[in-house]
Structure formats: structure tokens, C-alpha cells
């Protein structure tokens, strides 16, 4: 992903550019002061570790930093699995960081109604600025509580634009407690990297399922032993680029093969990825003919219903969001605006296609400080895909989707077309929906495991 550093080629304050001016070799907009729109459905480090059944998280930081974390845990309904240790000035200049951290964590654990199987203490920027001896602390914690898996977490926003982002570090943290096995199950694979359960009807799930493979998905797990059993799988499939470092680490530590199958909407790329998955496990390729027909019929039906309504989408709806824009424009949909401050390398070819075939598209900033002044009312009819594009266009018709919501392949294309129809036919209370933190988590009343919202604020059944 392109880092949002300063760029001389884009003037300060520009928030809209013709797609033809966008280059993959530079940020699309000037970096600097940022605006965070009130579209809060994306998950944070206070939500993602809650996917591990029974895990207890402890945040250690100053009160100013703790405020947001506490509110997140409260809104999420996860206060029974959340604790905090506030740091004061005297804890720092008295040289008592290690003592405060160690004894505070022990006091919390001893006061819990039951012993958690895993504890993730999150250190903050100040611990690392002052060289806190965390190795000693974790060694002592493991000595005192040998029945608990301790994993070091990091809440360090100062590294947000470094080589390893907080989201990438969180994925590394999630699977650190998995232990090497003497043998691996050659008919079991993990799905990693997403906060949303993979669609069991997705194409590669069909391919693996019909060949007797077990698919272990952290999002669907309810017991800690299920999480630990992920160490027994022979491979890790991931659709989200943010999981790349975790997959490489698990290959090194656990001997599990990494398989990157990006959630693309380009048919040729889907076919190629399915062939690669089949070859990795020496399987017969999946016959995608019927699935492709279903996808094309759904797209045609959606186009007949939507007609020429302008469509906007944003980078949070799916990682390769330009592949979705490409698919829709190639099938006649009027994609007019794309909101993002970056382009992933995997979307470079899709950008070139859009520049040639759809030069009327406007590329819009999603976090530039001047976005706060952009008009959001009276812009006419729009259908949005993603929360940020719904906010910026001011529409009441949107597909409420984050991180691709577990969709993949031609089945994912069909289901996206169905969501477009629902969004067109149903008005949503957009302000009420997008202000919910970590959509699909406990705070949305959809439950943590296996229940995720449809567009328009509806809820899927378990």
C-alpha cells in the first residue's frame, strides 16, 4: 500500500481528481492533517482480539489515550473481557513502569471470576519510548500463571504509517499463541485476516468442502480449544492483504503454507486463484460455469433495476475496491465516484482499465482535512457501496459492507448484485448505522460470532 507521505505533485487541499490523473506510484492526495468522517464501522485493536474465545485484554496507557479504548469496549458490550491500567506521571519518572505493569496485570487476573485461557496486555507508546523491560514482565507472568497464554499486544499509533501498520501487527498478535505441531492435518486449512466470517458458499469453500477439507475460521469459533486447533492446519488462506505478515510468520513458526487469494471482482482473476488453490492441494479445478452464469444473471437483473443511478464506493468496502468498480462499469453500472487515499498494488491493472474505459469517474479523498467542508446534501440520487461513500454522498441507499463481508469469487459477485438491489429498494437510516463501531461486533446487536448485517441495517441469522 502506498504510504501517505507528502507529495509535491498534488496541491494541498485538493480532494477530488479525475481518475485519469491518479498514479500508482504516488499517493492520490496530499498527506498531512486528516479528517475522520463519522463512519465508524471498521474494527479496531479493541475489537479484533475479542474474536479469540475467552481472551481477556488489558490496556496500559495514560487516561487521555484510554478514553477512546474504554468507550469502544463499552459500546461493544465487551467490558467483562476488558481491563485497564492507567499510567500517571510519577509511574514514569519514578522508574516504576515494570512494577506497575506486572503487579497491575496480576491484580486484574486474580480478581477475575474465572481464569481466562489467554491474556493480551497492550502496551502503549510510552512503554517503548522509555524502554520498558517487557521481556522480563512476560517471562514473570508466564512463570506465575503457567495455565494462561500471554501474548504481547501493541497500542502504538505513532507507527501508523511505518513499515508495519497497527492492523498488520494485530494480525501477528492474533495467532501468536498457536504452537508448533509434530504433524499437520493435510485436509484442514485456516482462513485468516478478516473480522468477518468467510461465506461458506464462496467458491474456494465449495472447492475445498467437496474434497473433504475442514475450514477453520476464527470468527466462527466459540471455544478456546478451537482456536488452538488452528495450529494443526496445513495452510492459511487469506483474502485481506493485511494478513500477509501473519501468514509468513505462521509459515516460519508452524510450517503452514500461505495462500493469498485476494477478494477480487475480476472474473479472470477469480478463475486463476481457484486454479492456484486447486493446484496447491492437488485437486481437480472447480467447474465455475454454473457459478459464472448465476453471477452474470444477478448482475443483469441488478442493472435492469438500478438503471443509470450514480454509484459511489469506498476503500473500506473491499480491499481491491477498483476491481469492484471495474466489474460494475464493465456491466453497464454508472460508477461515478471512488473514495480512497491509497491504491493497493493489486489494483494497479484495474486502475489502468478504469482510466481507459471509464475516464468520467472522479477519485475522491476519504480523510483529507478539507473533506469536512465537502457538501453532503442535495447531491441528487446516489447508491453507495460502503459507509464512507454513503456519508459523503448523503444517500439513504447504500450497501453496508466492510472488508468484503466474507464474500469471494463468483458467488460473491452474485451476492453483491443482490445487495445492490436491496440497497436500491430500501432506504436506510445511514447516520444511525454508520456511527456504530465495529459493525457486526457485539455493539451492533448482531452478536460476535456468525451473525453479520445485511445492507439497510438488516441482520443475518446465525
C-alpha positions as CSV (number, residue, x, y, z in Angstrom):
1,X,0.0,0.0,0.0
2,X,1.2,3.5,-0.8
3,X,2.2,5.5,2.3
4,X,0.5,8.8,2.7
5,X,3.6,10.9,2.7
6,X,3.9,14.4,1.3
7,X,3.7,14.7,-2.5
8,X,4.6,17.7,-4.5
9,X,2.5,16.7,-7.5
10,X,-0.8,17.2,-5.7
11,X,-1.7,20.6,-4.3
12,X,-2.6,20.9,-0.7
13,X,-6.4,20.9,-0.2
14,X,-7.3,19.0,-3.4
15,X,-9.9,16.4,-2.5
16,X,-11.3,15.4,-6.0
17,X,-9.3,14.4,-9.1
18,X,-10.3,12.9,-12.4
19,X,-9.3,9.2,-12.3
20,X,-7.0,9.8,-15.3
21,X,-4.7,11.9,-13.1
22,X,-4.2,9.1,-10.5
23,X,-0.9,7.3,-10.5
24,X,0.0,4.0,-8.7
25,X,3.5,5.4,-7.9
26,X,2.3,8.2,-5.7
27,X,-0.4,9.0,-3.2
28,X,-3.5,10.3,-4.9
29,X,-3.8,13.2,-2.4
30,X,-1.5,15.4,-0.3
31,X,-0.7,13.9,3.1
32,X,-0.9,15.9,6.3
33,X,-3.7,16.9,8.6
34,X,-6.6,14.4,8.4
35,X,-10.3,14.4,8.9
36,X,-12.1,11.3,10.3
37,X,-15.6,11.0,9.0
38,X,-18.3,9.6,11.4
39,X,-18.3,6.3,9.6
40,X,-17.1,4.1,12.4
41,X,-18.0,0.6,11.3
42,X,-14.4,-0.5,10.8
43,X,-12.8,-2.7,13.5
44,X,-10.0,-1.6,15.8
45,X,-7.5,-3.2,18.1
46,X,-10.1,-3.1,20.9
47,X,-12.4,-5.3,18.9
48,X,-10.3,-7.7,16.8
49,X,-8.7,-9.6,19.7
50,X,-12.2,-10.3,21.1
51,X,-12.6,-12.8,18.2
52,X,-10.4,-15.2,20.2
53,X,-12.8,-17.1,22.5
54,X,-12.2,-16.4,26.2
55,X,-9.4,-13.9,25.6
56,X,-9.1,-11.1,28.1
57,X,-7.4,-7.8,27.0
58,X,-5.7,-5.3,29.3
59,X,-4.8,-1.8,28.0
60,X,-2.0,0.1,29.8
61,X,-1.8,3.8,28.9
62,X,-2.5,7.4,30.1
63,X,-6.0,8.5,30.8
64,X,-6.2,10.6,27.6
65,X,-5.4,7.7,25.4
66,X,-7.5,5.3,27.4
67,X,-10.7,7.3,26.9
68,X,-11.3,6.1,23.4
69,X,-10.4,2.5,24.2
70,X,-12.8,2.4,27.2
71,X,-15.7,3.9,25.1
72,X,-15.0,1.3,22.4
73,X,-15.2,-1.6,24.8
74,X,-18.3,-0.1,26.4
75,X,-20.1,0.3,23.1
76,X,-19.0,-3.1,22.1
77,X,-20.6,-4.7,25.2
78,X,-17.2,-6.4,26.0
79,X,-16.4,-4.8,29.4
80,X,-16.4,-8.3,31.0
81,X,-13.4,-9.1,28.9
82,X,-11.7,-5.8,29.1
83,X,-9.5,-4.2,31.8
84,X,-7.2,-1.2,32.0
85,X,-4.2,0.1,34.0
86,X,-3.9,3.9,34.0
87,X,-0.4,5.4,33.9
88,X,0.4,8.5,35.9
89,X,3.3,10.9,35.6
90,X,5.0,9.5,38.7
91,X,4.9,6.0,37.3
92,X,7.2,7.2,34.6
93,X,9.7,9.4,36.4
94,X,9.9,7.1,39.4
95,X,11.1,4.3,37.1
96,X,8.2,2.0,38.1
97,X,6.9,1.1,34.7
98,X,7.7,-2.6,35.1
99,X,6.3,-2.8,38.6
100,X,3.0,-1.0,37.7
101,X,2.6,-3.3,34.6
102,X,3.4,-6.6,36.3
103,X,1.6,-6.1,39.6
104,X,-1.4,-4.4,37.9
105,X,-1.8,-7.4,35.4
106,X,-1.6,-9.9,38.3
107,X,-4.1,-8.0,40.4
108,X,-6.6,-8.0,37.4
109,X,-6.2,-11.7,36.8
110,X,-6.5,-12.6,40.4
111,X,-9.7,-10.6,40.6
112,X,-11.5,-12.2,37.6
113,X,-14.4,-14.5,38.3
114,X,-12.6,-17.3,36.3
115,X,-9.2,-17.8,34.9
116,X,-9.0,-16.7,31.2
117,X,-7.2,-19.0,28.8
118,X,-5.4,-16.1,27.1
119,X,-4.5,-12.6,28.2
120,X,-3.3,-9.9,25.9
121,X,-1.8,-6.8,27.6
122,X,-1.5,-3.8,25.3
123,X,1.5,-1.6,25.9
124,X,1.4,1.9,24.6
125,X,3.9,4.4,23.0
126,X,5.3,5.5,26.4
127,X,6.5,2.0,27.3
128,X,8.6,1.7,24.2
129,X,9.8,5.3,24.3
130,X,11.2,4.7,27.8
131,X,12.5,1.1,27.1
132,X,10.2,-0.7,29.4
133,X,11.6,-4.3,30.0
134,X,8.6,-6.1,28.6
135,X,10.6,-9.3,28.2
136,X,11.1,-9.6,31.9
137,X,7.4,-8.9,32.6
138,X,6.1,-11.6,30.2
139,X,8.7,-14.1,31.5
140,X,7.5,-13.4,35.0
141,X,3.8,-13.6,34.0
142,X,4.2,-16.9,32.4
143,X,6.0,-18.2,35.5
144,X,3.2,-17.1,37.8
145,X,0.4,-18.2,35.5
146,X,1.6,-21.3,33.5
147,X,-2.0,-22.1,32.6
148,X,-2.5,-18.8,30.7
149,X,-1.3,-17.9,27.2
150,X,0.2,-14.4,27.4
151,X,0.6,-12.6,24.1
152,X,2.1,-9.1,23.8
153,X,-0.2,-6.5,22.2
154,X,0.7,-3.1,21.0
155,X,-1.3,0.2,21.0
156,X,1.2,2.4,19.3
157,X,-0.5,4.9,17.0
158,X,2.9,6.5,16.3
159,X,3.7,3.6,14.0
160,X,0.5,4.0,11.9
161,X,2.5,5.0,8.8
162,X,5.6,2.9,9.5
163,X,6.7,-0.3,7.8
164,X,4.3,-2.4,9.9
165,X,0.9,-0.9,10.5
166,X,-1.1,-1.4,13.7
167,X,-3.5,-3.6,11.7
168,X,-0.7,-5.8,10.4
169,X,0.7,-6.0,13.9
170,X,-2.7,-7.0,15.3
171,X,-2.9,-9.9,12.8
172,X,0.5,-11.1,14.0
173,X,-0.7,-10.9,17.6
174,X,-3.9,-12.8,16.9
175,X,-2.1,-16.1,16.1
176,X,1.0,-15.8,18.3
177,X,-0.4,-18.3,20.9
178,X,-0.6,-21.1,18.3
179,X,2.0,-23.7,19.0
180,X,4.0,-25.9,16.5
181,X,2.7,-29.4,16.0
182,X,4.5,-32.6,15.3
183,X,2.2,-33.3,12.3
184,X,-0.2,-31.2,10.3
185,X,-3.6,-32.2,9.1
186,X,-3.4,-32.2,5.3
187,X,-7.1,-31.9,5.0
188,X,-7.6,-28.8,7.2
189,X,-6.9,-25.1,6.3
190,X,-7.3,-21.9,8.2
191,X,-9.0,-18.7,6.9
192,X,-7.2,-15.7,8.5
193,X,-7.1,-12.0,8.2
194,X,-10.7,-10.9,8.3
195,X,-13.0,-9.7,11.1
196,X,-16.0,-11.2,9.2
197,X,-16.7,-14.9,8.7
198,X,-15.9,-16.3,5.3
199,X,-19.0,-17.1,3.3
200,X,-19.3,-20.9,3.3
201,X,-20.9,-20.8,-0.1
202,X,-17.9,-18.9,-1.5
203,X,-16.1,-20.6,-4.4
204,X,-13.0,-21.8,-2.7
205,X,-15.0,-23.0,0.3
206,X,-17.0,-25.1,-2.3
207,X,-13.8,-26.4,-3.8
208,X,-12.3,-27.4,-0.5
209,X,-15.5,-28.6,1.1
210,X,-16.4,-31.0,-1.7
211,X,-12.9,-32.6,-1.3
212,X,-13.4,-33.2,2.4
213,X,-11.3,-30.3,3.8
214,X,-12.1,-28.7,7.2
215,X,-12.0,-24.9,7.1
216,X,-11.1,-23.3,10.4
217,X,-12.3,-19.7,10.6
218,X,-11.5,-17.8,13.8
219,X,-14.6,-15.6,13.5
220,X,-16.9,-18.7,13.9
221,X,-15.1,-20.2,16.9
222,X,-16.7,-20.3,20.3
223,X,-14.2,-22.4,22.3
224,X,-10.6,-21.6,23.0
225,X,-9.6,-25.2,22.0
226,X,-11.0,-24.5,18.5
227,X,-8.6,-21.5,18.3
228,X,-5.6,-23.6,19.4
229,X,-6.5,-26.3,16.8
230,X,-5.7,-23.8,14.1
231,X,-2.1,-24.8,14.7
232,X,-2.9,-28.2,13.2
233,X,-4.0,-27.0,9.8
234,X,-1.6,-27.3,6.9
235,X,-2.3,-24.0,5.2
236,X,-3.5,-20.4,5.8
237,X,-5.8,-18.8,3.2
238,X,-6.2,-15.1,3.4
239,X,-8.1,-12.6,1.2
240,X,-7.1,-9.5,3.1
241,X,-3.6,-8.1,2.3
242,X,-3.2,-7.0,6.0
243,X,-2.7,-10.7,6.9
244,X,0.3,-11.2,4.8
245,X,2.9,-10.8,7.6
246,X,0.9,-13.1,9.9
247,X,0.8,-15.8,7.1
248,X,4.5,-15.5,6.6
249,X,5.1,-15.8,10.4
250,X,2.9,-18.8,10.7
251,X,4.7,-20.5,7.8
252,X,8.0,-19.9,9.6
253,X,6.8,-21.0,13.1
254,X,4.2,-23.6,12.3
255,X,5.1,-24.8,8.8
256,X,1.7,-23.8,7.4
257,X,1.6,-22.9,3.7
258,X,0.4,-19.4,3.0
259,X,-2.1,-18.9,0.1
260,X,-3.1,-15.4,-0.8
261,X,-6.4,-15.3,-2.6
262,X,-7.4,-11.6,-2.8
263,X,-11.1,-10.9,-2.8
264,X,-11.2,-9.7,-6.4
265,X,-14.2,-9.0,-8.6
266,X,-12.4,-9.6,-11.9
267,X,-13.6,-12.9,-13.4
268,X,-10.3,-13.8,-15.0
269,X,-8.5,-13.3,-11.7
270,X,-11.1,-15.4,-9.8
271,X,-10.6,-18.3,-12.2
272,X,-6.8,-18.0,-11.8
273,X,-7.0,-18.0,-8.0
274,X,-9.2,-21.1,-8.0
275,X,-6.8,-22.9,-10.2
276,X,-3.9,-21.9,-7.8
277,X,-5.8,-23.2,-4.7
278,X,-6.7,-26.5,-6.5
279,X,-3.1,-26.9,-7.6
280,X,-1.8,-26.2,-4.0
281,X,-3.8,-29.2,-2.7
282,X,-3.6,-31.3,-5.9
283,X,-7.3,-31.2,-6.5
284,X,-9.4,-31.1,-9.6
285,X,-10.3,-27.5,-10.5
286,X,-13.8,-26.3,-9.7
287,X,-16.2,-26.1,-12.5
288,X,-17.1,-22.4,-12.3
289,X,-19.5,-22.4,-15.3
290,X,-22.8,-22.6,-13.4
291,X,-21.5,-20.1,-10.8
292,X,-20.5,-17.6,-13.5
293,X,-23.9,-17.9,-15.1
294,X,-25.6,-17.2,-11.8
295,X,-23.3,-14.2,-11.2
296,X,-24.0,-12.7,-14.7
297,X,-27.7,-13.2,-14.4
298,X,-27.7,-11.4,-11.0
299,X,-25.7,-8.6,-12.4
300,X,-28.0,-8.2,-15.4
301,X,-31.0,-8.2,-13.1
302,X,-29.5,-5.6,-10.8
303,X,-28.6,-3.4,-13.8
304,X,-32.2,-3.5,-15.1
305,X,-33.5,-2.4,-11.7
306,X,-30.8,0.2,-10.9
307,X,-30.7,1.7,-14.4
308,X,-28.4,4.8,-14.5
309,X,-28.4,5.7,-10.9
310,X,-24.9,7.0,-10.0
311,X,-22.9,4.7,-7.8
312,X,-20.1,5.6,-5.3
313,X,-17.9,3.2,-3.4
314,X,-15.0,3.5,-0.9
315,X,-11.8,1.7,0.1
316,X,-13.4,0.1,3.2
317,X,-16.0,-1.9,1.3
318,X,-13.4,-4.3,-0.1
319,X,-9.5,-4.2,-0.3
320,X,-9.4,-4.3,-4.1
321,X,-12.2,-1.8,-4.5
322,X,-11.1,-0.8,-8.0
323,X,-11.8,-4.4,-9.1
324,X,-15.4,-3.9,-8.0
325,X,-15.6,-0.6,-9.8
326,X,-14.2,-2.3,-12.9
327,X,-16.7,-5.1,-12.8
328,X,-19.7,-2.8,-12.4
329,X,-18.6,-0.4,-15.1
330,X,-18.0,-3.3,-17.5
331,X,-21.6,-4.4,-16.9
332,X,-23.1,-1.0,-17.5
333,X,-23.5,0.3,-14.0
334,X,-22.8,4.1,-13.6
335,X,-19.9,4.1,-11.0
336,X,-19.2,7.8,-10.7
337,X,-17.2,8.4,-7.5
338,X,-14.5,6.4,-5.7
339,X,-13.3,7.4,-2.2
340,X,-9.9,6.5,-1.1
341,X,-6.5,7.9,-0.1
342,X,-4.5,4.9,-1.4
343,X,-4.3,2.3,-4.1
344,X,-3.1,-1.3,-3.3
345,X,-0.6,-2.7,-5.8
346,X,-3.0,-5.5,-6.7
347,X,-5.4,-2.8,-8.1
348,X,-2.9,-1.2,-10.5
349,X,-4.3,-3.1,-13.5
350,X,-7.8,-2.3,-12.5
351,X,-6.9,1.4,-12.3
352,X,-5.5,1.3,-15.8
353,X,-8.6,-0.3,-17.1
354,X,-10.9,2.3,-15.5
355,X,-8.7,5.2,-16.8
356,X,-9.2,3.8,-20.3
357,X,-12.8,2.7,-20.2
358,X,-14.3,5.0,-17.6
359,X,-12.5,8.3,-17.6
360,X,-15.5,10.1,-16.2
361,X,-15.0,8.6,-12.7
362,X,-14.0,11.1,-10.0
363,X,-11.4,9.9,-7.4
364,X,-12.2,11.5,-4.0
365,X,-10.2,11.7,-0.8
366,X,-11.6,10.0,2.2
367,X,-9.6,11.5,5.0
368,X,-8.2,14.8,3.8
369,X,-8.9,17.6,6.3
370,X,-10.8,19.6,3.7
371,X,-13.3,16.7,3.3
372,X,-15.1,18.1,6.3
373,X,-16.3,21.0,4.2
374,X,-17.5,18.9,1.2
375,X,-21.2,19.3,0.6
376,X,-23.2,16.1,1.5
377,X,-26.7,17.2,0.9
378,X,-28.6,18.0,-2.2
379,X,-26.3,16.0,-4.5
380,X,-29.1,14.1,-6.1
381,X,-29.7,10.3,-6.1
382,X,-26.8,8.1,-5.3
383,X,-26.3,4.4,-4.4
384,X,-23.3,3.9,-2.2
385,X,-21.2,0.8,-1.5
386,X,-19.5,1.3,1.9
387,X,-20.1,3.5,4.8
388,X,-17.7,6.4,3.9
389,X,-19.2,6.8,0.4
390,X,-22.7,6.8,1.9
391,X,-21.6,9.5,4.3
392,X,-20.0,11.7,1.7
393,X,-22.8,11.3,-0.9
394,X,-25.6,11.9,1.6
395,X,-27.6,9.0,0.3
396,X,-30.1,6.8,2.1
397,X,-29.5,3.9,-0.3
398,X,-26.3,2.0,0.5
399,X,-24.7,-1.4,0.8
400,X,-23.5,-1.6,4.3
401,X,-20.3,-3.7,3.7
402,X,-16.9,-3.7,5.3
403,X,-13.8,-5.8,4.4
404,X,-15.9,-7.5,1.7
405,X,-18.0,-9.2,4.5
406,X,-16.6,-12.7,3.7
407,X,-17.7,-12.7,0.1
408,X,-15.4,-14.3,-2.5
409,X,-15.5,-15.5,-6.1
410,X,-18.4,-15.7,-8.5
411,X,-20.7,-16.5,-5.6
412,X,-19.5,-13.2,-4.0
413,X,-20.4,-11.3,-7.2
414,X,-23.9,-12.8,-7.2
415,X,-24.4,-11.8,-3.6
416,X,-23.0,-8.3,-4.2
417,X,-25.5,-7.9,-7.1
418,X,-28.3,-9.0,-4.7
419,X,-27.2,-6.4,-2.1
420,X,-27.2,-3.7,-4.7
421,X,-30.9,-4.5,-5.4
422,X,-31.8,-4.5,-1.7
423,X,-30.0,-1.2,-1.2
424,X,-31.8,0.4,-4.2
425,X,-35.2,-0.7,-3.0
426,X,-34.7,0.1,0.7
427,X,-33.9,3.4,2.4
428,X,-31.5,3.1,5.4
429,X,-31.0,5.3,8.4
430,X,-27.4,5.9,7.4
431,X,-26.4,8.2,10.4
432,X,-27.7,5.6,12.8
433,X,-26.0,2.7,11.1
434,X,-22.5,4.1,10.3
435,X,-22.0,5.5,13.8
436,X,-21.9,2.0,15.3
437,X,-18.3,1.0,16.0
438,X,-17.1,-2.3,14.5
439,X,-20.2,-3.2,12.6
440,X,-21.1,-6.8,13.1
441,X,-19.5,-7.0,16.5
442,X,-21.4,-7.2,19.8
443,X,-22.2,-3.5,19.7
444,X,-24.4,-3.9,16.6
445,X,-26.6,-6.3,18.5
446,X,-25.7,-8.9,15.8
447,X,-23.5,-11.0,18.1
448,X,-19.8,-11.6,17.9
449,X,-19.8,-15.0,16.1
450,X,-21.6,-15.7,12.8
451,X,-24.2,-13.0,12.7
452,X,-23.5,-10.2,10.3
453,X,-25.7,-7.4,9.0
454,X,-27.1,-7.1,5.5
455,X,-27.4,-3.8,3.7
456,X,-30.1,-1.5,5.1
457,X,-29.3,-2.5,8.7
458,X,-31.0,-5.9,8.5
459,X,-29.3,-8.8,10.4
460,X,-28.4,-12.2,9.1
461,X,-29.5,-15.2,11.1
462,X,-26.9,-17.4,12.7
